[in-house]
Amino acid sequence: MEIYFTVPLLKILTVDFSERLIISTDWATYLLASCFVLFALAKYFYPKRFHEFSLLPITNQYFFVHGKNDELNHPFNMMLFVAQIICVSIFVFLLFKVFNPSEIQNNQWLFLQICTAYSLFILIKFSLEKIVGNIFSLDVLINNYLYQKLSYRNFLGILFFIGNLFFLYIYSPTASALLIFGGCALALNAIALLYSYKKNGKLIFSNFFYFILYLCALEIAPYIILYKTFV
């Protein structure tokens, strides 16, 4: 007795196979674990300082205790700064993953490029502000201002750390979710800057013209250039 498998065989042969591209994010797990280690070390070696730092959204006691005499390159600041760079770079990578996935597939070094660009942007901007402060003999004021900005952005780095965990392992990132989270982070950064300006209100109003020049040249223009570069 002969058995024909012609029809099933034809069905099997005519099945369309679609390529499924899976982008591994194991490296992001290792980096986030490294950030967690940095936070743990900062808390372990400087417990009181870390506690006061964690209360930044509620009180500015941290600046009264640590903002006057501490150096910007204090180990506590540096550990949080490195974590900030990593967390912000991962978030920008997620933006590329949603808005321009072909770039991730074609450029395996994209994250390193983002991380390098962000680091250089912050360091160059920081250096220019230090130079301006030195030229106008405002070193103490500029150092306090930079210390406040660094502290607030390091705190935002912790928020980005939490956000990255959420988008990588709990909720698949969408365009609207990433934009909302990024918009909230920018809003918090703007609020922190406004607080710093308010604290130095008398000096700003007495030198309002120079303040406007500083605001346009070193606070607004660099972000416009950075946005144009990414676009």
N, C-alpha and C positions, 0 to 999 in steps of 0.2 A: 504494500500500500504506500503510495507516494503522498507526502505532505508538502504543501507549498507555503513558503513564508514570504511570498513576494510583496504583499501589501504592507505587513508590518515592517519589512525591511526597507521598503520605499519610504515609509513614514520616518524611520530612524535616519535614513540618509538625507531627508529633506529638513531635518531640524536645524533651525538657525541658532548659531552660537554667537553670543555677544560678549565682547571682551569686558571684563570687570577689573577696573583699576583700583587697587587698594593702596593708599598711601600710609605707610607705617609711621606712627608717632611715638615709637618706643624711646627715641632720643629725647622727646619732650618729657616723658616720664622720668628719665634720669636727671634732666635739668631741673625739673620741679622738685625732685627729691633732694638735689643739691641745694636748692633755695631753702627747703625746709631745714636742712642741716645748718645753713647759715643763720636762719632765724633762731634755731635752737642754741647755737653757739653764742649768739648775741645775748640771748636771755640768760644763758648759763654764766657767762663771764661778767655780764653787767645787768643783774636782775632788777635792781632799783631803777636804773636808767631805762631799761626796757619797759618797766611798768609805767613810768611817767610818759614815755614815748607812746605807749598804747592809749593814753588818755588825751592825745592831741585834739581829737574832735570835740572834747568836752572842756578842757582847760588848757591854758598856755603856760602852765607851771614848768613844763619841760624847758622852755626857753629861758625862764628866769634862773633856773638852776644850772643849765648846761650851755646856754646860748651865748654867754658873755665871754668866757675864758677858754672854752674848748676850741681845739683846732678842727677845721673842716675835714682833715685827713685822719681823724680819730678812728681807731679800729672798728668801733661800733658803727660809725657812719659808713665806713668802707664796706663792711659786710652787708649792710642793708642796701648800699648803692649797687653792689654787684648783683644782688638778688633783684633789685629794681630793673636793671638792664635786661636780665634774663627774662623776667616776667613780662615786661613791656614788649620785648622782641617776640616772644611766643604769641602774644595777643595780636601783634601786627601780622605775624605769620598766619594766624587764623583768619585775619581779614583777607589776605591773599588767597587762602584756601577757599573762601566763599566767593569772593568777587573776581578772582583771576586764577582759577585752578590750573590752567595751562602753564602758567609761569612756574608753579611748583613742580610740575611734571618735567618741564624743560630745563629747570635750573636746580640742581641738587644742592647748591651752595647758597640758596636763597636765605635761609635762616642766619647763616654766618654773615652774609652781606647786610641783613637788617640789623643784626647785633652790632656789627662794626660801625655802620652808619649812625645808629642811635648813640653809641658811645662817643664817637667823634663829635657829633652834634652837641651833646651835653658838655663835653670837655672844652671844645672850642668856644662855645657860648660862655661857659664859666670863666675861661681865661680872658676873654674880651671884657667881661664885667669887672674882673680883677684889675685889668689894665686901666679901664675908665676910672675906677675908684682910686687908683694910685695917681693918675694924672691930676685929678681934681682934689687930691688929699682927703679922700673920704674912705680910707681903708677900713676904719673901725665900723662905720655905718654899712659899707658894702659887705664886709665880712658877716655882720649880723644878718643882713638881708639874705645873703647867699646861704647862710646856715639855716634860716627859716625855710627857704625854698627847698633846700636839700632834704630837710626833715619831713616836710609835707609830702614831697614826691617819694621819699622812701616809704612813707605810710601808704601812699597810693600804690606803691609796689606790692605791698601786702594784699591790698584789694585786688590787684591784677592777678596775684597768685591764686586767690580764692576763685576769681572769675575764670581763670584758665582751668582749674580743677573741674569747675562746673561744666564748662563747654567741652572739655576733652573726655570726661568720664560719666557725666550725668545727662546732659542735654546737648544734642547735636547742634552746633552753632548754625544759626540762620542770619541772613543779612540784617533783619530788623533787630534781632537780639544783640548782635555785636555792635550795631550802631547805637542802640539805646545804652548799652553798658559803656561804650566809648564816650558817648555824649555826657553821661553822668560823671565819668572820670575827668573830662575836660572842665565840666562845671565846678567840680570840687577843687580842681587846680586853680580855676579863676577866683573862687571864693578865698582860697589861701593867699593868692596874690593881693586881693583887695584888702584882706586883713593886714598884710604887711604894709601896704600903702597907707592904710588908716593909722597904723601905729606910728608911722613917720610922717603924719599929715602936715605938721607945722613946717618941717624942712622941705617937704614937697611943694607946698604953696608958696614958700619964700623963694623957691627956685623952679617955678612952674614951667618955664620955657625949656630948661635943661631936662626936666622930668619928661616932658613930651618928646623931646629928641631921643632920650633914652628908651622910652616906651616904644617908639616907632622903630628905632634902629636895633634894639637888642631883645625886645619882647615880642613884637608883632612880626617884623620882617623875617626873622629866622624860621618861624613856623610856616609862613607863606612859602618861603623857599623850599622847606622840607616837603610841604604838601605838593608843590609843583614838581619836585624831584620824583616823588612816589607816583604821581599821576602820569 
